Amino acid sequence: MHSHSYVNSAVRILKQYEGQGPLALFLKKYFSANKKHGSRDRKEIAHLCYCYFRLGKALLQVPVQDRILTGLFLCSNESNKILANVRPQWDQQIGLPMERKLSTIGHSLLITDIFPWKHELSETIDQEKFCESFLVQPDLFLRTRPGYESTVKEKLRKAEINFQELNLSCLSLPNSSKIEDVIELDKEAVVQDYNSQQVGKYLELAIASRCISGSRLPMAVWDCCAGSGGKSLLLRDVVPNVDLTVSDVRESILVNLRKRFSKAGITNYRFFVTDLTKSQSGVSATHDLIVCDAPCTGSGTWSRTPEQLAIFEVSKIESYSALQKKIVSSVIPQLKSGGFFVYITCSVFKKENEEVAEFIKNNKAGLDLIKMELLNGYDKKADTMFVALFRRSL
């Protein structure tokens, strides 16, 4: 009885949702207005909605209910009560390999139908593995801050929250883990994806190269698209003695950044609101390191927000690529000779990644590419990111 009710509720929600903001926020508002659903009901119905969107661009012609159940079947590895009641023949085959499950559903479906734009992907991405990752809920990753590594792990153990220690400071947890009341976020640990943490290696490389050059002054760093400050928090933990400036086009996000910095004990920094797509007249080259975590499609994170994949239009790639080129052209003149520029996206599209890196390399400001890398996350239940490190000629 409950199974059919859950599916019907999910159908109603999906027919109302038109991509107006994150699905998680829409669900919160829906359940707030429909208080008949208990906590377990909300969890089951929300899961069905996400299973629907995890099919991406596949089976768009299939009725909503069938698509929900197909998504649930492909996303499940163990027997499921809803499938057992509504599609028992599928539930009996839940443990089959993906290839056989695809032949079971009664629809013509290739795994690559989920994300069909192979020709737009960065070249090192395995399209099939990337598409299959959409059927898996990513992990929650924590970066423990210096001095709090043992404290955080002990608190998680005491709260009986399972975790894996990937390295000294990186922990992976089930995505549903409730950690807000267990650890002091931003003070003791930061919620930060695995590959976002790997960007720290590029920051360390820039800092080490500068030290080799003999400079002893605090490094003047500008996080020009700072967002909520995750990269700046990482930078401060990698090298505390930096002269830090942060900026963003959104004043509201800088309010959130300042709250996070306060919790993290960071007080000595400058911040300002700016639109980097507009001419920066009268600027001077004052920064040793510029970190540009550029606005992008966010396609490397869509396994967390699969509704974004479902509503995405491929024409947007070109728009983001043009925006990124405007931003880097605006900020590069503010980099000192011998200074470092780190370009970052959470995109899987080559027009936002390698092609922008090539644009930066060919910029008349004279930036040499030191290293670039696509950080694959689809084999780690993590986000996929792109990072490139440049140095301005002396």
CORMO-V720000 format. One record per residue. PSI is psi in degrees with one decimal (* if undefined). OMEGA is omega in whole degrees, 0 to 359 (NA if undefined). NEAR is the number of other ideal C-beta (glycine too) atoms within 12 Angstrom. Layout:
BEGIN
psi=PSI omega=OMEGA near=NEAR
psi=PSI omega=OMEGA near=NEAR
END
This chain:
BEGIN
psi=-50.6 omega=180 near=11
psi=-37.3 omega=184 near=20
psi=-48.6 omega=179 near=27
psi=-37.7 omega=179 near=20
psi=-40.9 omega=178 near=21
psi=-46.1 omega=181 near=35
psi=-43.8 omega=180 near=37
psi=-38.6 omega=178 near=23
psi=-40.4 omega=178 near=32
psi=-39.5 omega=177 near=40
psi=-44.8 omega=180 near=24
psi=-44.4 omega=181 near=23
psi=-47.1 omega=184 near=34
psi=-28.8 omega=177 near=33
psi=-21.7 omega=178 near=18
psi=-32.6 omega=184 near=20
psi=126.4 omega=182 near=28
psi=25.3 omega=178 near=13
psi=14.9 omega=181 near=20
psi=81.2 omega=182 near=12
psi=174.7 omega=181 near=16
psi=142.8 omega=178 near=23
psi=-38.4 omega=181 near=36
psi=-40.7 omega=179 near=22
psi=-39.6 omega=178 near=17
psi=-43.0 omega=179 near=25
psi=-40.2 omega=179 near=33
psi=-44.3 omega=179 near=17
psi=-39.1 omega=180 near=17
psi=-48.1 omega=182 near=27
psi=-30.0 omega=176 near=24
psi=-34.8 omega=180 near=13
psi=-12.8 omega=181 near=14
psi=77.0 omega=189 near=18
psi=-1.1 omega=178 near=11
psi=-19.8 omega=181 near=13
psi=121.1 omega=176 near=25
psi=-179.7 omega=185 near=15
psi=-41.5 omega=179 near=11
psi=-39.7 omega=178 near=13
psi=-46.7 omega=181 near=24
psi=-42.5 omega=181 near=25
psi=-46.0 omega=182 near=19
psi=-43.4 omega=182 near=31
psi=-42.9 omega=179 near=36
psi=-41.3 omega=179 near=33
psi=-41.2 omega=179 near=34
psi=-39.8 omega=179 near=44
psi=-42.4 omega=180 near=40
psi=-37.1 omega=177 near=41
psi=-38.0 omega=177 near=40
psi=-47.4 omega=183 near=42
psi=-21.3 omega=179 near=44
psi=-12.8 omega=175 near=42
psi=-5.3 omega=175 near=43
psi=-121.0 omega=182 near=39
psi=6.9 omega=181 near=29
psi=145.3 omega=173 near=33
psi=39.0 omega=180 near=31
psi=-21.1 omega=182 near=22
psi=-7.0 omega=184 near=14
psi=141.3 omega=176 near=21
psi=148.2 omega=187 near=17
psi=-45.5 omega=182 near=29
psi=-44.5 omega=179 near=27
psi=-37.6 omega=181 near=26
psi=-36.8 omega=176 near=34
psi=-48.9 omega=183 near=42
psi=-35.6 omega=176 near=40
psi=-44.8 omega=178 near=38
psi=-42.8 omega=179 near=42
psi=-42.3 omega=180 near=43
psi=-47.0 omega=183 near=44
psi=-26.3 omega=181 near=43
psi=-8.1 omega=186 near=35
psi=143.1 omega=176 near=31
psi=-10.5 omega=181 near=20
psi=161.2 omega=180 near=13
psi=137.9 omega=185 near=19
psi=130.3 omega=184 near=31
psi=-37.4 omega=181 near=24
psi=-47.3 omega=178 near=36
psi=-39.1 omega=181 near=35
psi=-33.0 omega=181 near=22
psi=-35.7 omega=187 near=22
psi=-39.9 omega=179 near=28
psi=69.4 omega=186 near=31
psi=-30.3 omega=180 near=18
psi=-30.3 omega=176 near=17
psi=-41.6 omega=182 near=31
psi=-33.1 omega=180 near=26
psi=-17.3 omega=182 near=16
psi=22.2 omega=188 near=25
psi=-26.6 omega=184 near=27
psi=5.4 omega=181 near=17
psi=154.0 omega=172 near=20
psi=155.4 omega=185 near=15
psi=-41.3 omega=182 near=29
psi=-41.5 omega=180 near=15
psi=-33.4 omega=177 near=15
psi=-38.3 omega=180 near=30
psi=-33.4 omega=179 near=30
psi=-8.8 omega=183 near=17
psi=-27.7 omega=194 near=25
psi=-14.2 omega=177 near=31
psi=8.1 omega=177 near=17
psi=151.5 omega=176 near=24
psi=107.7 omega=185 near=13
psi=123.0 omega=170 near=32
psi=145.1 omega=181 near=24
psi=-31.8 omega=181 near=32
psi=-8.3 omega=175 near=24
psi=-22.9 omega=182 near=28
psi=-43.0 omega=180 near=40
psi=89.5 omega=195 near=42
psi=1.9 omega=190 near=23
psi=60.1 omega=182 near=30
psi=-40.2 omega=184 near=23
psi=-13.9 omega=179 near=16
psi=-11.8 omega=186 near=30
psi=149.4 omega=169 near=35
psi=144.4 omega=194 near=36
psi=-27.5 omega=184 near=18
psi=-1.4 omega=182 near=20
psi=131.7 omega=173 near=34
psi=107.6 omega=187 near=22
psi=-42.8 omega=183 near=26
psi=-46.3 omega=179 near=23
psi=-37.3 omega=178 near=26
psi=-45.3 omega=180 near=37
psi=-40.8 omega=181 near=36
psi=-27.1 omega=180 near=31
psi=-21.6 omega=179 near=39
psi=-17.6 omega=181 near=46
psi=6.2 omega=182 near=38
psi=133.0 omega=176 near=29
psi=124.2 omega=179 near=26
psi=163.4 omega=177 near=33
psi=166.4 omega=169 near=31
psi=130.3 omega=182 near=33
psi=139.0 omega=176 near=37
psi=142.2 omega=169 near=41
psi=111.9 omega=179 near=39
psi=139.0 omega=182 near=37
psi=154.4 omega=184 near=36
psi=129.5 omega=179 near=25
psi=-11.3 omega=183 near=16
psi=8.0 omega=185 near=28
psi=-50.5 omega=182 near=24
psi=-38.4 omega=181 near=18
psi=-46.8 omega=183 near=20
psi=-46.6 omega=182 near=35
psi=-38.1 omega=179 near=27
psi=-40.4 omega=179 near=17
psi=-38.9 omega=179 near=26
psi=-41.7 omega=179 near=31
psi=-43.5 omega=181 near=18
psi=-34.8 omega=178 near=12
psi=2.1 omega=180 near=19
psi=41.0 omega=175 near=12
psi=119.7 omega=182 near=26
psi=142.4 omega=176 near=19
psi=158.6 omega=173 near=28
psi=138.7 omega=180 near=21
psi=106.6 omega=184 near=20
psi=-32.4 omega=170 near=23
psi=-171.0 omega=187 near=18
psi=-35.8 omega=186 near=19
psi=-2.6 omega=185 near=29
psi=123.4 omega=178 near=35
psi=140.3 omega=173 near=37
psi=137.5 omega=182 near=30
psi=157.1 omega=171 near=33
psi=141.8 omega=187 near=20
psi=-26.8 omega=183 near=23
psi=2.0 omega=183 near=15
psi=131.7 omega=178 near=25
psi=104.0 omega=187 near=16
psi=-8.4 omega=187 near=29
psi=-35.3 omega=182 near=17
psi=4.7 omega=183 near=11
psi=-44.7 omega=180 near=24
psi=161.1 omega=178 near=34
psi=97.9 omega=183 near=22
psi=141.4 omega=181 near=29
psi=-27.0 omega=174 near=35
psi=-52.0 omega=183 near=24
psi=-34.8 omega=181 near=32
psi=156.6 omega=181 near=38
psi=133.6 omega=171 near=41
psi=112.1 omega=185 near=32
psi=126.6 omega=183 near=38
psi=153.7 omega=182 near=37
psi=-50.1 omega=184 near=36
psi=-26.8 omega=173 near=40
psi=-35.7 omega=176 near=37
psi=-31.8 omega=181 near=41
psi=-20.3 omega=176 near=34
psi=-25.9 omega=179 near=40
psi=-29.6 omega=179 near=36
psi=-34.4 omega=179 near=23
psi=-36.3 omega=176 near=39
psi=-41.2 omega=178 near=38
psi=-38.5 omega=179 near=25
psi=-42.0 omega=178 near=28
psi=-43.2 omega=182 near=40
psi=-41.7 omega=179 near=31
psi=-40.5 omega=179 near=20
psi=-37.8 omega=179 near=26
psi=-39.3 omega=180 near=30
psi=-36.7 omega=179 near=17
psi=-33.2 omega=181 near=12
psi=-10.5 omega=174 near=20
psi=0.5 omega=181 near=9
psi=137.0 omega=180 near=21
psi=-3.7 omega=180 near=9
psi=152.9 omega=175 near=14
psi=138.2 omega=182 near=21
psi=124.7 omega=178 near=36
psi=110.8 omega=186 near=28
psi=135.8 omega=176 near=42
psi=114.8 omega=172 near=44
psi=95.3 omega=196 near=43
psi=-23.3 omega=174 near=43
psi=66.5 omega=197 near=42
psi=-24.9 omega=184 near=44
psi=-132.4 omega=180 near=33
psi=4.6 omega=170 near=31
psi=12.3 omega=183 near=37
psi=-42.1 omega=181 near=39
psi=-35.7 omega=178 near=45
psi=-38.0 omega=176 near=43
psi=-41.3 omega=177 near=42
psi=-44.8 omega=180 near=43
psi=-45.6 omega=180 near=42
psi=-32.1 omega=179 near=36
psi=-29.8 omega=177 near=35
psi=-45.3 omega=180 near=31
psi=97.5 omega=185 near=26
psi=-31.6 omega=186 near=23
psi=74.4 omega=176 near=20
psi=150.4 omega=174 near=33
psi=97.5 omega=195 near=23
psi=133.8 omega=171 near=38
psi=136.1 omega=178 near=31
psi=148.1 omega=177 near=39
psi=160.7 omega=175 near=37
psi=160.2 omega=179 near=34
psi=-17.6 omega=184 near=24
psi=115.5 omega=180 near=20
psi=-37.2 omega=183 near=17
psi=-36.5 omega=181 near=14
psi=-29.9 omega=176 near=24
psi=-27.8 omega=173 near=29
psi=-44.2 omega=178 near=19
psi=-40.2 omega=178 near=22
psi=-45.8 omega=183 near=34
psi=-34.9 omega=176 near=26
psi=-43.1 omega=179 near=18
psi=-43.5 omega=179 near=34
psi=-38.8 omega=179 near=31
psi=-44.8 omega=178 near=17
psi=-34.7 omega=183 near=23
psi=-6.9 omega=180 near=33
psi=20.8 omega=179 near=21
psi=118.0 omega=184 near=30
psi=-25.4 omega=186 near=13
psi=90.0 omega=179 near=16
psi=163.9 omega=175 near=32
psi=151.8 omega=178 near=25
psi=150.9 omega=175 near=29
psi=157.4 omega=178 near=21
psi=132.5 omega=180 near=20
psi=150.2 omega=174 near=27
psi=104.5 omega=186 near=21
psi=-1.2 omega=175 near=33
psi=-9.4 omega=179 near=23
psi=158.0 omega=184 near=14
psi=132.4 omega=179 near=13
psi=73.3 omega=185 near=24
psi=144.3 omega=176 near=9
psi=14.7 omega=182 near=8
psi=157.1 omega=177 near=21
psi=158.7 omega=181 near=12
psi=94.9 omega=187 near=22
psi=0.6 omega=187 near=23
psi=136.2 omega=175 near=37
psi=-29.0 omega=181 near=37
psi=129.1 omega=173 near=45
psi=125.8 omega=177 near=49
psi=121.2 omega=182 near=49
psi=91.8 omega=174 near=48
psi=86.0 omega=197 near=42
psi=148.9 omega=170 near=47
psi=137.5 omega=184 near=34
psi=-179.4 omega=179 near=37
psi=-25.5 omega=184 near=39
psi=15.6 omega=187 near=32
psi=-23.8 omega=177 near=42
psi=-7.9 omega=182 near=42
psi=4.5 omega=189 near=31
psi=-14.6 omega=174 near=38
psi=-17.6 omega=174 near=41
psi=-33.1 omega=181 near=34
psi=69.3 omega=188 near=31
psi=-17.0 omega=176 near=39
psi=-27.6 omega=179 near=35
psi=-37.9 omega=176 near=32
psi=-42.7 omega=185 near=39
psi=-32.7 omega=184 near=31
psi=0.0 omega=186 near=23
psi=141.0 omega=174 near=29
psi=127.8 omega=188 near=16
psi=-21.9 omega=179 near=22
psi=-19.4 omega=181 near=14
psi=-20.4 omega=182 near=24
psi=-46.1 omega=181 near=31
psi=-38.0 omega=180 near=20
psi=-43.1 omega=179 near=20
psi=-39.2 omega=179 near=32
psi=-42.3 omega=178 near=31
psi=-40.4 omega=178 near=23
psi=-43.8 omega=181 near=29
psi=-40.1 omega=179 near=40
psi=-35.8 omega=176 near=30
psi=-44.3 omega=184 near=26
psi=-48.0 omega=182 near=38
psi=-33.8 omega=177 near=43
psi=-29.2 omega=180 near=30
psi=-35.6 omega=188 near=31
psi=-27.2 omega=183 near=43
psi=-39.3 omega=179 near=38
psi=-14.9 omega=181 near=28
psi=9.7 omega=179 near=34
psi=131.7 omega=179 near=39
psi=157.1 omega=169 near=29
psi=132.3 omega=183 near=21
psi=-3.0 omega=180 near=26
psi=169.5 omega=186 near=38
psi=144.6 omega=179 near=42
psi=124.3 omega=179 near=48
psi=118.7 omega=180 near=50
psi=128.9 omega=186 near=47
psi=139.5 omega=167 near=48
psi=162.4 omega=168 near=47
psi=48.6 omega=182 near=40
psi=156.3 omega=175 near=45
psi=4.6 omega=185 near=46
psi=131.8 omega=184 near=39
psi=-27.4 omega=179 near=29
psi=-23.5 omega=177 near=34
psi=-16.1 omega=187 near=43
psi=-91.2 omega=185 near=41
psi=-37.1 omega=182 near=31
psi=-35.3 omega=175 near=30
psi=-37.6 omega=176 near=42
psi=-40.0 omega=178 near=39
psi=-38.5 omega=177 near=22
psi=-43.3 omega=179 near=29
psi=-43.8 omega=181 near=37
psi=-33.7 omega=181 near=27
psi=-0.1 omega=178 near=19
psi=140.2 omega=185 near=26
psi=-7.7 omega=179 near=13
psi=-11.9 omega=175 near=27
psi=58.0 omega=177 near=22
psi=130.5 omega=178 near=36
psi=133.3 omega=178 near=25
psi=122.3 omega=178 near=27
psi=-46.7 omega=182 near=25
psi=142.0 omega=171 near=24
psi=154.6 omega=187 near=32
psi=139.6 omega=168 near=28
psi=117.6 omega=182 near=34
psi=95.3 omega=182 near=36
psi=130.9 omega=178 near=27
psi=-10.9 omega=187 near=37
psi=-14.9 omega=175 near=36
psi=6.8 omega=182 near=21
psi=7.2 omega=186 near=26
psi=40.9 omega=183 near=29
psi=176.9 omega=177 near=33
psi=157.4 omega=172 near=41
psi=133.0 omega=183 near=46
psi=163.5 omega=176 near=43
psi=138.5 omega=179 near=47
psi=138.8 omega=178 near=42
psi=134.0 omega=180 near=42
psi=128.0 omega=180 near=36
psi=158.0 omega=171 near=41
psi=135.0 omega=179 near=34
psi=134.3 omega=183 near=34
psi=146.4 omega=178 near=20
psi=* omega=NA near=11
END
